[in-house]
């Protein structure tokens, strides 16, 4: 059950995304990412990824897209009236993905553990305002150790 619903008529004109689809906001709040925990549908302001579990781990994709958010934001032309990343930009963007699914899962697990450590980080004296930056830095260390970004 979700807070917002689609009508039966609207549902006839769309495809439902499966559970664990990765949903990327490509308008306004560019780079906000979530994982569908119920079958869902989105509007044109989102790009959605359905992951084949033998090729890419959905949690890895979630975290690498989160990590690449500044790169996506830099792709928006300055002075744009409407901030948006179009479909062709997303389709041509090379997302670094380790070929070994176990490596992807290990990276995702480390990122999950970092997120779970937020209360400990706060108890160590880091302010709530600084927490996102501290967490992002820890995740950057994980990605930098395993994934080459910006090089083919």
C-alpha positions in Angstrom: 0.0 0.0 0.0 1.3 3.4 -0.9 0.3 7.0 0.0 -0.2 8.0 -3.6 -2.1 5.9 -6.1 -2.5 5.4 -9.8 -6.0 5.1 -11.3 -7.1 1.9 -13.1 -7.1 3.9 -16.3 -3.6 5.2 -15.7 -2.4 1.7 -14.9 -3.6 0.5 -18.3 -1.2 2.9 -19.9 1.9 2.1 -17.9 4.1 -0.7 -16.9 4.6 -1.6 -13.2 8.2 -1.6 -12.0 9.1 -4.7 -10.0 10.2 -4.8 -6.3 13.9 -3.7 -6.1 13.8 -1.5 -9.2 16.1 1.4 -8.6 14.3 4.8 -9.2 16.4 7.9 -10.1 14.9 11.4 -10.1 15.9 13.1 -13.3 14.0 16.4 -12.7 14.0 19.1 -10.1 15.6 17.0 -7.2 18.0 15.4 -9.6 19.8 12.4 -8.3 17.4 11.4 -5.5 17.4 7.7 -5.6 15.2 5.0 -4.0 14.6 1.3 -4.2 11.0 0.2 -4.9 9.8 -2.0 -2.1 6.4 -2.6 -3.8 5.5 -2.8 -7.4 5.3 0.8 -8.5 4.8 3.2 -11.3 6.5 6.5 -11.9 6.0 9.6 -14.1 8.3 11.1 -16.6 10.4 12.8 -13.9 12.1 9.5 -13.1 14.4 7.0 -14.8 14.0 3.5 -13.5 16.4 0.6 -13.6 15.4 -3.0 -13.4 18.5 -5.1 -12.4 19.2 -8.6 -13.6 20.5 -10.2 -10.4 23.2 -12.1 -12.2 24.6 -8.9 -13.8 24.1 -6.1 -11.4 23.1 -6.0 -7.7 20.3 -3.5 -7.2 21.8 -2.2 -3.9 25.1 -1.7 -5.6 23.4 0.3 -8.3 21.6 2.4 -5.7 24.8 3.3 -3.9 26.9 3.9 -7.1 24.2 6.3 -8.4 24.1 8.0 -5.0 27.9 8.3 -5.2 27.7 9.7 -8.7 25.0 12.3 -7.9 27.5 15.3 -8.2 28.5 14.0 -11.7 24.9 13.9 -12.8 24.2 17.4 -11.4 27.2 18.7 -13.4 25.6 17.4 -16.6 22.8 20.0 -16.4 23.6 23.0 -18.5 24.1 26.2 -16.4 21.2 28.6 -16.8 18.7 25.9 -17.6 15.2 27.0 -16.9 14.1 23.5 -16.0 16.7 21.3 -14.4 16.5 17.8 -16.0 18.7 15.0 -17.1 17.2 13.6 -20.3 16.8 10.0 -21.3 19.7 10.1 -23.9 22.1 11.4 -21.2 21.1 8.6 -18.8 21.3 6.0 -21.6 24.7 7.0 -22.7 26.2 7.4 -19.2 28.7 4.7 -18.3 28.1 3.5 -14.8 31.1 1.7 -13.4 30.1 -1.9 -12.5 32.5 -4.5 -11.3 31.9 -7.7 -13.4 31.9 -9.9 -10.3 28.5 -9.8 -8.6 30.1 -10.7 -5.3 32.3 -7.6 -5.5 29.2 -5.5 -6.1 27.4 -7.1 -3.1 30.5 -6.5 -0.9 30.5 -2.8 -1.9 26.8 -2.5 -1.2 27.2 -4.2 2.2 29.9 -1.8 3.2 27.7 1.1 2.2 24.8 -0.3 4.2 27.1 -0.7 7.2 28.2 2.9 6.8 24.6 4.1 6.8 23.8 2.0 9.8 26.8 3.5 11.7 25.1 7.0 11.6 24.1 6.9 15.3 27.7 6.0 16.3 29.1 8.8 14.2 26.7 11.2 15.9 27.8 9.9 19.3 31.4 10.6 18.3 30.7 14.3 18.3 29.9 14.9 14.6 26.9 17.3 14.2 23.7 16.3 12.5 24.5 18.9 9.8 27.9 17.4 9.1 26.7 13.8 9.2 25.8 13.4 5.4 29.3 14.7 4.4 31.0 12.3 6.8 29.0 9.4 5.5 29.6 10.4 1.9 33.3 10.6 2.6 33.4 7.0 4.1 31.5 5.7 1.1 33.8 7.5 -1.3 36.7 5.6 0.3 34.9 2.3 -0.4 34.3 3.2 -4.1 37.7 4.6 -4.6 39.3 1.4 -3.5 37.3 -0.8 -5.9 35.8 1.3 -8.8 37.4 3.5 -11.3 35.2 6.4 -12.1 35.6 8.6 -15.1 38.0 6.3 -17.0 37.1 3.5 -19.4 
